[in-house]
Amino acid sequence: MQEQQKFNRRHFLKLSGVTASALAIAACAAPGAPSAPAAGGETGAATEGATLRYRSWHSPAASEGDTAWYDWLTENYTDATIEYEFVPFGAEYIQKVLADSAAGTPPDLLHSSIIWAREFYDRGVLLDLDDYINDVPELAPDQFYGEATNAYRSKDGKYYGVPWEGPDASIIAVNSTMLAEAGYDPQGADIKTWDDFTEAAVALTKREGDEITQAGYLLADLRSIETFNSWLVSNGGAMSDEGFSAASFNDEKGLQVLEYQLALLNEHNVSFPISPDRQDQQLFLQGRAAMINAGTWSTTTLDDQKPEGFEYWYMIFPQGPQGAGKAGTTWSNMFVLPKATQNVEAAWALLQYCTTPPVVITRFELSTRTTPLKAIFESEKWGEVLERAPQRVVTTAAAEAGGVYPFFPFFTEANDAIGIELQQVMTSGKAPAEALTEAETKVNEVIARRTAA
């Protein structure tokens, strides 16, 4: 169920259970807040007296860091009153956005996943933001890491979103100690190509008789198409055309990905059997798997659970035979403005305030959440983060190397149409060429049916 509150400090304490002293410490660490600007650099007139609804799935009840951020924003943004709404991530969120927009009562500032925003825009729910973004140098496209970051939030040269979290990227986590013992660079720097990766995975696999005791690499079942996409991009391919209107993975590059994954699994035998019960991260932390699929966001969990002396690093997916270098998948969720908002200028002023320095750095200091804005990664605070978690240095390189997330319109249906076919290749012996052809047909049918509806 939706939560809606006009927050003050007491509301935050009730929701999160965070002590007043903890919030006081966080507030003292944060820099002062600038005045809220309206479009064109003016302040005050467009926003004074407005009440703005800010919707997200990042509930303060689940995170002390988010609690501190909402509390700080409430206290420091003085040009409008902010009412926060928290709706669970998923179908409920999508349905509520569409229903509220149809009724003319959408939130003013909307947090959107990349897998929803294009559909919202195509349905006419979102505003074009070019006229606003063009007046804010800090939000120029070249101020963000990763070309994919711009692809997610624009169509036909028009922007409808401003990045608000990320950059997240799919990567491969590697056990540094195991790599070093096998004669490799502990950060995987010398694993540059698929051939290098195969050699390393074989060298890192240990057996007792026919039984694998240490997996060199844990193969995915590809039911979620993100991993397939990462290997595909590393081979110079793409899931769709630039307009995300038709599949493009059923080609030689896509076929090479599936054949390579099957070779690792069945010919080179570097993985434990694929199973829904297999706990990849736990096998990695237990020292039973040398390399696993992970993400640049995995650091907190790995650091919380790793045993003493455990050393790991992140590696970008190696270059395939038709690729141009290491690559993968990267993405960044965003803020958008619904067309039916009653106060566009005030809503934009709040969006700009939240997404530009120094406020975006303040949010990072309070919650550890980043955006792809380069200013965060050039800040003193980022340097402090790298001292504690040096693996996160890969974040920006992975964002720059990452290809576009496969965010077809009507993502859930599209993911099912493709993922079920790919999974059958990895787990049921379906022929790769047949699976790719059927996946292509099914996802194009989804797009055509839903677009025409």
LINVEN-V784917 format. One record per residue. N is the residue number from 0. RES is the residue in one small letter. SS is DSSP state (@ for helix, = for strand, . for the rest). PHI is phi in whole degrees, -180 to 180 (NA if undefined). OMEGA is omega as a letter, one per 30 degrees, with the letter a starting at -180 (NA if undefined). Layout:
# LINVEN-V784917
N_RES_SS_PHI_OMEGA + N_RES_SS_PHI_OMEGA
This chain:
# LINVEN-V784917
0_m_._NA_a + 1_q_._-69_l + 2_e_=_-106_l + 3_q_=_-137_a + 4_q_=_-146_l + 5_k_._-96_a + 6_f_._-90_l + 7_n_._-129_a + 8_r_@_-60_a + 9_r_@_-65_l + 10_h_@_-60_a + 11_f_@_-65_a + 12_l_@_-64_l + 13_k_@_-66_a + 14_l_@_-69_a + 15_s_@_-104_a + 16_g_._76_l + 17_v_._-77_a + 18_t_._-73_l + 19_a_@_-62_a + 20_s_@_-67_l + 21_a_@_-65_l + 22_l_@_-67_l + 23_a_@_-64_l + 24_i_@_-63_l + 25_a_@_-63_a + 26_a_@_-66_l + 27_c_@_-66_a + 28_a_@_-78_a + 29_a_._-87_l + 30_p_._-72_l + 31_g_._-66_a + 32_a_._-103_l + 33_p_._-77_l + 34_s_._-68_a + 35_a_._-80_a + 36_p_=_-90_l + 37_a_._-93_a + 38_a_@_-58_l + 39_g_@_86_l + 40_g_@_92_l + 41_e_._-81_a + 42_t_=_-131_l + 43_g_._87_a + 44_a_._-59_a + 45_a_._-77_a + 46_t_._-116_a + 47_e_._-57_l + 48_g_._82_a + 49_a_=_-75_l + 50_t_=_-114_a + 51_l_=_-117_l + 52_r_=_-96_a + 53_y_=_-114_a + 54_r_=_-113_l + 55_s_=_-153_l + 56_w_._-96_l + 57_h_._-83_a + 58_s_._-76_l + 59_p_@_-66_l + 60_a_@_-65_a + 61_a_@_-103_a + 62_s_._-149_l + 63_e_@_-64_l + 64_g_@_-64_l + 65_d_@_-67_l + 66_t_@_-58_a + 67_a_@_-62_l + 68_w_@_-65_a + 69_y_@_-63_l + 70_d_@_-64_l + 71_w_@_-63_a + 72_l_@_-63_l + 73_t_@_-60_a + 74_e_@_-78_a + 75_n_@_-102_l + 76_y_._-89_a + 77_t_._-107_a + 78_d_._-87_l + 79_a_=_-160_l + 80_t_=_-90_a + 81_i_=_-107_l + 82_e_=_-111_a + 83_y_=_-98_l + 84_e_=_-126_a + 85_f_=_-123_a + 86_v_._-124_a + 87_p_._-58_l + 88_f_._-65_l + 89_g_._130_a + 90_a_@_-59_a + 91_e_@_-60_a + 92_y_@_-63_a + 93_i_@_-61_a + 94_q_@_-61_a + 95_k_@_-69_l + 96_v_@_-61_a + 97_l_@_-66_a + 98_a_@_-67_a + 99_d_@_-65_l + 100_s_@_-66_l + 101_a_@_-64_l + 102_a_@_-83_a + 103_g_._78_a + 104_t_._-129_a + 105_p_._-78_l + 106_p_._-64_l + 107_d_._-80_l + 108_l_=_-123_a + 109_l_=_-122_l + 110_h_=_-83_a + 111_s_=_-129_l + 112_s_._-71_l + 113_i_@_-61_a + 114_i_@_-79_l + 115_w_@_-110_a + 116_a_@_-60_a + 117_r_@_-63_l + 118_e_@_-65_l + 119_f_@_-57_a + 120_y_@_-66_a + 121_d_@_-65_l + 122_r_._-83_l + 123_g_._80_a + 124_v_._-85_a + 125_l_=_-109_l + 126_l_._-80_l + 127_d_._-71_a + 128_l_._-111_a + 129_d_@_-55_a + 130_d_@_-62_l + 131_y_@_-81_a + 132_i_@_-61_a + 133_n_._-63_l + 134_d_._-91_a + 135_v_._-126_a + 136_p_@_-56_a + 137_e_@_-66_a + 138_l_@_-108_l + 139_a_._-63_a + 140_p_@_-52_a + 141_d_@_-76_l + 142_q_@_-89_a + 143_f_=_-118_l + 144_y_._-79_l + 145_g_._90_l + 146_e_@_-61_l + 147_a_@_-61_l + 148_t_@_-56_l + 149_n_@_-79_l + 150_a_@_-65_a + 151_y_@_-66_a + 152_r_._-117_a + 153_s_=_-143_l + 154_k_=_-149_l + 155_d_._52_l + 156_g_._81_a + 157_k_=_-112_a + 158_y_=_-95_l + 159_y_._-124_a + 160_g_._-148_l + 161_v_=_-124_a + 162_p_=_-55_a + 163_w_=_-132_l + 164_e_=_-154_a + 165_g_=_121_f + 166_p_=_-75_l + 167_d_=_-99_a + 168_a_=_-148_l + 169_s_=_-76_l + 170_i_=_-142_l + 171_i_=_-114_l + 172_a_=_-86_a + 173_v_=_-125_l + 174_n_=_-80_a + 175_s_@_-64_a + 176_t_@_-65_l + 177_m_@_-64_l + 178_l_@_-60_a + 179_a_@_-62_l + 180_e_@_-65_l + 181_a_._-89_l + 182_g_._91_a + 183_y_._-105_l + 184_d_._-59_a + 185_p_._-65_l + 186_q_._-103_l + 187_g_._73_a + 188_a_._-64_a + 189_d_._-92_l + 190_i_._-99_a + 191_k_._-105_a + 192_t_=_-127_l + 193_w_@_-60_l + 194_d_@_-63_l + 195_d_@_-60_a + 196_f_@_-65_l + 197_t_@_-60_a + 198_e_@_-59_a + 199_a_@_-67_a + 200_a_@_-61_l + 201_v_@_-66_a + 202_a_@_-65_a + 203_l_._-88_l + 204_t_._-88_l + 205_k_=_-120_a + 206_r_=_-136_l + 207_e_=_-120_a + 208_g_._68_l + 209_d_._-92_a + 210_e_=_-94_l + 211_i_=_-75_l + 212_t_=_-106_l + 213_q_=_-139_a + 214_a_=_-83_l + 215_g_._-72_l + 216_y_._-157_l + 217_l_._-92_l + 218_l_._-73_l + 219_a_._-89_l + 220_d_._-82_l + 221_l_._67_l + 222_r_._-62_l + 223_s_._-89_a + 224_i_@_-77_a + 225_e_@_-61_a + 226_t_@_-68_l + 227_f_@_-57_l + 228_n_@_-60_a + 229_s_@_-63_l + 230_w_@_-67_l + 231_l_@_-65_l + 232_v_@_-64_l + 233_s_@_-66_l + 234_n_._-102_l + 235_g_._82_a + 236_g_._-100_l + 237_a_._-152_a + 238_m_._-74_a + 239_s_=_-148_l + 240_d_._-71_a + 241_e_._-64_a + 242_g_._-89_a + 243_f_._56_a + 244_s_._-108_l + 245_a_._-159_l + 246_a_=_-70_l + 247_s_._-137_a + 248_f_._-89_a + 249_n_._-86_a + 250_d_._-146_a + 251_e_@_-61_a + 252_k_@_-66_l + 253_g_@_-66_l + 254_l_@_-64_l + 255_q_@_-62_l + 256_v_@_-62_a + 257_l_@_-64_l + 258_e_@_-64_l + 259_y_@_-68_l + 260_q_@_-63_l + 261_l_@_-66_l + 262_a_@_-64_l + 263_l_@_-61_a + 264_l_@_-76_a + 265_n_@_-103_a + 266_e_@_-85_a + 267_h_._-87_l + 268_n_._53_a + 269_v_._-101_a + 270_s_._-127_l + 271_f_._-64_l + 272_p_._-55_l + 273_i_._-72_a + 274_s_._-154_l + 275_p_._-65_a + 276_d_._-91_a + 277_r_._-69_a + 278_q_._-103_a + 279_d_@_-61_a + 280_q_@_-66_l + 281_q_@_-68_l + 282_l_@_-62_l + 283_f_@_-65_a + 284_l_@_-70_l + 285_q_._-83_a + 286_g_._77_a + 287_r_._-105_l + 288_a_=_-143_a + 289_a_._-84_a + 290_m_=_-141_l + 291_i_=_-139_l + 292_n_=_-73_a + 293_a_=_-151_l + 294_g_=_-145_l + 295_t_._-65_l + 296_w_._-87_a + 297_s_._-77_a + 298_t_@_-57_a + 299_t_@_-59_a + 300_t_@_-65_a + 301_l_@_-63_a + 302_d_@_-67_l + 303_d_@_-69_a + 304_q_@_-108_a + 305_k_._-69_l + 306_p_._-74_a + 307_e_._-59_l + 308_g_._86_l + 309_f_._-73_a + 310_e_._-119_l + 311_y_=_-142_l + 312_w_=_-149_l + 313_y_=_-114_a + 314_m_=_-130_l + 315_i_._-74_a + 316_f_=_-55_a + 317_p_._-70_a + 318_q_=_-71_l + 319_g_._-83_a + 320_p_._-63_l + 321_q_._-113_a + 322_g_._-87_a + 323_a_._-112_a + 324_g_._158_l + 325_k_._-61_a + 326_a_=_-159_a + 327_g_=_174_a + 328_t_=_-129_l + 329_t_=_-138_a + 330_w_=_-160_l + 331_s_=_-149_l + 332_n_=_-71_a + 333_m_=_-147_l + 334_f_=_-98_l + 335_v_=_-135_l + 336_l_._-118_l + 337_p_=_-64_a + 338_k_._-60_a + 339_a_._-84_l + 340_t_._-58_a + 341_q_._-82_a + 342_n_._-142_a + 343_v_@_-62_a + 344_e_@_-62_l + 345_a_@_-67_l + 346_a_@_-65_l + 347_w_@_-64_a + 348_a_@_-59_l + 349_l_@_-68_l + 350_l_@_-60_a + 351_q_@_-63_l + 352_y_@_-58_a + 353_c_@_-74_a + 354_t_@_-109_a + 355_t_._-121_l + 356_p_._-64_f + 357_p_._-87_a + 358_v_@_-64_a + 359_v_@_-64_l + 360_i_@_-74_l + 361_t_@_-60_l + 362_r_@_-60_l + 363_f_@_-61_l + 364_e_@_-64_a + 365_l_@_-81_a + 366_s_@_-118_a + 367_t_._68_l + 368_r_._-81_l + 369_t_._-105_l + 370_t_._-121_l + 371_p_._-74_a + 372_l_=_-62_a + 373_k_@_-61_a + 374_a_@_-59_l + 375_i_@_-63_a + 376_f_@_-81_l + 377_e_._-102_a + 378_s_._-85_l + 379_e_@_-62_a + 380_k_@_-62_l + 381_w_@_-63_l + 382_g_@_-61_l + 383_e_@_-67_l + 384_v_@_-62_a + 385_l_@_-67_l + 386_e_@_-66_l + 387_r_@_-85_a + 388_a_._-136_a + 389_p_@_-62_l + 390_q_@_-60_a + 391_r_@_-70_l + 392_v_@_-62_a + 393_v_@_-72_a + 394_t_@_-53_a + 395_t_@_-74_l + 396_a_@_-65_l + 397_a_@_-67_l + 398_a_@_-65_l + 399_e_@_-69_a + 400_a_@_-86_a + 401_g_=_-73_l + 402_g_=_-88_a + 403_v_=_-71_l + 404_y_._-60_a + 405_p_._-76_a + 406_f_._-93_l + 407_f_._-58_l + 408_p_._-57_l + 409_f_._58_a + 410_f_@_-58_a + 411_t_@_-61_l + 412_e_@_-64_a + 413_a_@_-66_l + 414_n_@_-61_l + 415_d_@_-67_a + 416_a_@_-59_a + 417_i_@_-88_a + 418_g_@_-62_l + 419_i_@_-63_l + 420_e_@_-67_a + 421_l_@_-66_l + 422_q_@_-62_a + 423_q_@_-66_l + 424_v_@_-65_a + 425_m_@_-78_a + 426_t_@_-121_a + 427_s_@_-127_l + 428_g_._80_l + 429_k_._-68_a + 430_a_._-67_a + 431_p_@_-55_a + 432_a_@_-63_l + 433_e_@_-65_a + 434_a_@_-63_l + 435_l_@_-64_l + 436_t_@_-65_a + 437_e_@_-68_l + 438_a_@_-64_l + 439_e_@_-61_a + 440_t_@_-61_a + 441_k_@_-67_a + 442_v_@_-72_l + 443_n_@_-67_l + 444_e_@_-66_l + 445_v_@_-59_a + 446_i_@_-62_a + 447_a_@_-66_a + 448_r_@_-66_a + 449_r_@_-75_l + 450_t_@_-67_a + 451_a_@_-77_a + 452_a_._-67_NA
